[in-house]
Structure formats: C-alpha cells, structure tokens
Amino acid sequence: MIRVLIVDDHEVVRQGLRFVLDQEEGIEVVGECGDGAEALAAVRAVRPSVVLLDMVMPGMDGLEVLRRLGPDRPAVIVLTSFQEDERVVAAVRLGALSYLPKTTAVDRVVEAVRAAAYGGSVLAPGVAALLVRQVRGGERRTPLDFLTPREREVLTALARGRSNSEIARALSLGKETVKTHVSSVLAKLGVADRTQAAIFGLQHGLVPLEEALEPETPKE
C-alpha cells in the first residue's frame, strides 16, 4: 500500500487530490496538511511513503520542508503553480523526485505517485528540458546563479551580520517575508544555517570582509 500525505494550503486542492487518489487501488491517503510545519509533524506521525508537496505556503514553504526532512524521508512529489527555474532546480537538488504543475492531468499525478513509491521520477516536459540545460551548463554555474535578485540582497545582508528585523527594515519587507527569503537562500545554497550562508556570501565577495565587521550605524 502506497501511503500518501497531501500538503497544500488550499483545501479545495487537497480535497481534489484525495478524491482522485482514493479511487486508486493500492494507494491510501493517510493525511492532509495546510502548511509546512504541519507537514513535518505529519511525516513523523503517519510515516507516509509519498508526500505531495506544494511549494508556496504561508509560514514554512515547500523548499524549507524539503530541507528539513531527515535521512529517512519519504519520496516527495512537488505539485505547484510555480515553475521558476530557481525553484525547480532547488527542489530537485533537495531531493524532490518529481516536479509537476497543478494543471497536470490526474492520471499523470497518479503515475508520479506510483513511480515515486519505487524511487522513480515523472517530470513535466518543460521541467525535464530545464534540468537537461542545467546539467549541460552546470559546470559554469554557482549556487549564486539560482538566487533571485531579492534573495541576493538578503544574502548580502546576512553576510553583513544583519538580523531578520534589520533586513526587514532595510528592504522594506515584513519579517515573515524575510524569514521565507532566508529559508529559500539556505535551501538553494545547500547550507544548514544563516551563519554558513553569511560565510558563503563573504567567500564569494558579496561584502568586503572589513565592511562586514563594521558595526551598524544606529538610526535616528
């Protein structure tokens, strides 16, 4: 029996996926979650063999869920409305077996679930083409190439030793938005925490070392 956990912040999407999968022999939906934190708890509690994971959710996003899953992780299928190059590559690097748009036909989703249970992948044609391009040109790219302009700004601030509150103030962003950007930066760089990200930024010359060591000037 393939045990499936559905993770998506839209209830109608979860209901639709459950309805489809419940009709399939050998597949059992063992849980639904509306955000990343719930998903991590559910993975530990119900031990699914396959997780259908949304990328963009409030609080902890899909990339952060992928980053936090332990070594005994279930197979993960990303099912999302977003197909930006950097998200696709980051998700695959973090262990996602399949990356499919939410417009994918239901029989294709079922195929992906069955394949994932045995370590196989099902990719949308556009995603497959993207990954081929990345492999062919991979020797010329660094993790910095996968950061969005905003994420590079956040990484630069981390290299300067700024807190989330300081970054939010400097970039005119909400604290939760900054937290999401930090999580995405960590995932794309393949580092464990903000200190390692800061070191990465310094090593790649985002901030001169002497500037990073200067205390922030108090604001009036």
PyMOL commands that set and color helices and strands:
alter all, ss='L'
color gray80, all
select helices_A, chain A and resi 11-22+36-46+62-68+85-93+106-116+125-140+143-146+149-159+164-171+175-189+194-203+209-212
alter helices_A, ss='H'
color red, helices_A
select strands_A, chain A and resi 2-7+27-33+50-53+75-80+98-101
alter strands_A, ss='S'
color yellow, strands_A
deselect
rebuild
show_as cartoon
